[in-house]
Amino acid sequence: MAAATAAAVDGAVTWQPREEGVVEICGLLEQQTSANADQQRIWQQLQQYGRFPDFNNYLAFILARLHGKPVEIRQAAGLLLKNNLRNSFSSIPPSYQQYIKSELLSCIGAADRQIRSTVGSVITVVVQQGQVFGWPELLQALVHCLDSKDLNHMEGAMDALSKICEDIPEELDYDIPGLAERPINIFMPRLLQFFQSQHLSLRKLSLSSINQFIVLMPTALLQSMDQYLQGLFGLALDPSAEVRKLVCSALVQLIEVRPFFLEPHLGNVVEYLLKANEDSDDDVALEACEFWSAYCDARLPPERLREFLPRLIPVLLSNMVYAEDDESLADAEDDESFPDRDQDLRPRFHSSRFHGNDDAEDDDDAVNVWNLRKCSAAALDVISNVFGDEILPTLMPFIETKLATTSDSNWKEKEAAVLALGAVSEGCINGLYPHLPQIIVILMPLLDDQFPLVRSITCWTLSRFSKYIVQGMDNQKGHEQFDNILKGLLRKILETNKRVQEAACSAFATLEEEAAEELAPHLEIILQHLLCAFGKYQRRNLRIVYDAIGTLADAVGGELNQPKYLDVLMPPLISKWQQLSNSDKDLFPLLECFTSIAQALGPGFSPFAQPVYQRCIDLIRTQQMAKIDPAGAGVQYDKEFIVCSLDLLSGLAEGLGSGIESLVAQSSLRDLLLQCCMDEAADVRQSALALLGDLARVCPVHLHPRLSDFLTVAAKQLNTPELKESVSVANNACWAIGELAVKVRQEVSPIVLTVISCLVPILRNAEGLNKSLLENSAITLGRLSWVCPELVSPHMEHFMQFWCTALCMIRDDIEKEDAFRGLCAMVRSNPSGAVSSLVYMCKAIASWHEIRSEDLYNEVCQVLNGYKQMLRNGAWEQCMLALEPSVREKLSKYHV
């Protein structure tokens, strides 16, 4: 580029472009904006130009100065400038930075709105990179433009300011050297003033800007709250739907984070949002609808909402009817002969293996479009959980009327009634349960309704009652009801309509989870239907079949381990396993499915284990190579292949037990696993550490050559400032260390004190931490105390109180037994170390329902009786008096 040789010298405030350079770049940008351009070639050419130090100056010049050029070319220059500044602002010479800034300020009030918008975007990036205090002239320019009476200047300044507020609002709430007050204090009165502007753009941008500060709540907004609320109420009936939507958004945010500001106005706010919930603009109605869930989640007094329920519930039901433009209607009639489109294959999210009680919930709508129908159903769900059966007298007449309709034209109302029934199935179950047989009788025929979306929503609603359907199996009628639903859903699984297939298969997986071993008598028919679906489903729904098969294996466990079932189940899965390449993402759900099957079959999985095991090793090795050299590996790196493979290996270890030893002995798993334990991706480390613990249980001998490395890496996961963010990794590391400790005993001694020093702060600061991490920390501390009491016991007085408190939360099992063996070993080693925490220790012992291990029971008796003899002069009696009567009563079984 001839122009780019313009000297990159200091003093570039006087920088001038060369005409031939401007022509070259404009020509390239013009080509870029044409429909049939060779984008790859143009991009490479622009990359070459980007090597010249003043290339961004040219872009700023074209954006700001070339009024004679088409807007598209100037805009393209601005967007390219924005991306360049985002990636390399700090490396641009200060004088060139200054030039770019001055050009941007010169066109804040450009005559063309698209140019103003582009300038605002570039300004925001400059502020992100260099901060507000690095550009004091910007604040002056924005204030000057806002105070002018020129609409272009006011709008341009507001556009830039709103983008700064959206992307980096905290930047405006800092003290700036040389400025008497914070920027937000300067802008707030001006923004509030624009609420009353006759110009829609200024009303919209000013309201949007202030809304960005509701969560941060700077002093400027706090002090202006009354004026802000009055301004909101003044805009509530604005002719612009965009403004009304922003008003609703503000009210939702306020009720979520600062509800006390709205409490004095709550009646009027609810009244307004009720009307807004019926707004002719769907976006306004959707934003208003968010308020009901937010109100309930904020745990505000229910009675403030109660009086509005008879009016609110019909509005929600009305909005649950499919809109004419709902995307779900477009493919509702697709049957299995329609090939899946790429956009039908929603992204999937594998949850890494977690040892303990994982509180995370599946978010089924994470990748679905959120709309008024779904939001209304969610609101009804939340309201039913707050108000329970109170809402049924209002709700049920509507549902009954809509379910009774026989007109084809009213099928959407019928579908919405079934959706509503499913939405309140949990919150209103006390009132619905006595009528559940009648509800099922009404729903079952709808599985064969002529409209596919009625059939699919009926599957979902039946699944919502799964728990109560299974609970009702204690009598003949309940059994018959369960059988009818089971057969009905299985029949729908084999439908030709893809939407019904999906709904039926998902609903059946939910029923499986609740029914568990009750499914055993039906295994043959279930497997026949699922494997038939497996043979006919396309890729998207095939993933749900994998899930249903995996859930079935989890539910029935060893019942599956019979030749008559395995002969139906395994051949098709193995065939699919062999068809898929190592780079095919359809392997993910199949790997997950095999994980559940391996755990369920236990040693019965042995005939299939070797090829499955080897494939996992190959997948991990290939992906670790792809991380460094994708071309050499022949695949693009995707960590999910590693995570799913590690989890399947864990499933094999759990299912095969020591039977996995020969497979591990003949492979490179140990070194691959160590690499995975050190991976930068948290979910890879999480699954790797879970496998480490599983292998420690069944074949520790094969970890032995790298034992020290494994222990060191695992210990590091507990000593991290981001513990709350990586809690699942720390949880699995903690569990794995404990599993290794009980197998290798004294060989953990080099890292014992390091691990203890990490576990004690976790137990001390239990507030807000994951329950599983606390339990595993307590167990692992106990296991380390059991195998190395002489190392741990000198420090016991520093953690006994917190440790014993955590031990109280753990349910009776083998892991709790190990922890208490550690407690007893420490007390034997250092009896005086627990005296000051004896009350807490007694409570921990009393937390046992029953110690089934006779030797541990005897040890606990010895510990308590030892302290009874050791504490003289009424000290033991004083300790007992400090305990609640129920605790003293539980301790009596230990003969004290």
Secondary structure, 3 states (H helix, E strand, C coil): CHHHHCCCCCCHHHCCCCHHHHHHHHHHHHHHCCCCCCHHHHHHHHHHHCCCCCHHHHHHHHHHHCCCCCHHHHHHHHHHHHHHHHHHHHHCCHHHHHHHHHHHHHCCCCCCHHHHHHHHHHHHHHHHHHCHHHCHHHHHHHHHHHHCCCHHHHHHHHHHHHHHHHHCHHHHHCCCCCCCCCHHHHHHHHHHHHCCCCCHHHHHHHHHHHHCCCCCCCHHHHHCHHHHHHHHHHHCCCCCHHHHHHHHHHHHHHHHHCHHHCHHHHHHHHHHHHHHCCCCCHHHHHHHHHHHHHHHHCCCCCHHHHCCHHHHHHHHHHHCCCCCCCHHHHCCCCECCCCCCHHHCCCCCCCCCCCCCCCCCCCCCCCCCCCHHHHHHHHHHHHHHHHHHHHHHHHHHHHHHHHCCCCHHHHHHHHHHHHHHHHCCCCCHHHHHHHHHHHHHHHHHHHHCCCHHHHHHHHHHHHHCHHHHHHHHHCHHHHHHHHHHHHHHHHHHCCCEHHHHHHHHHHHHHHHHHHHHHHHHHHHHHHHHHHHHHHHCCHHHHHHHHHHHHHHHHHHHHHHCCHHHHHHHHHHHHHHHHHCCCCCCCHHHHHHHHHHHHHHHHHHHHHHHHHHHHHHHHHHHHHHHHHHCHHHHCCCCCHHHHHHHHHHHHHHHHHHHHHHHHHHHCCCHHHHHHHHHCCCCHHHHHHHHHHHHHHHHHCHHHCHHHHHHHHHHHHHCCCCCCCCCCHHHHHHHHHHHHHHHHHHHHHHHHHHHHHHHHHHHHHHCCCCCCHHHHHHHHHHHHHHHHHCHHHHHHHHHHCHHHHHHHHCCCCCCHHHHHHHHHHHHHHHHCHHHHHHHHHHHHHHHHCCCCCCCHHHHHHHHHHHHHHHHHCCCCHHHHHHHCCCHHHHHHHHHHCC
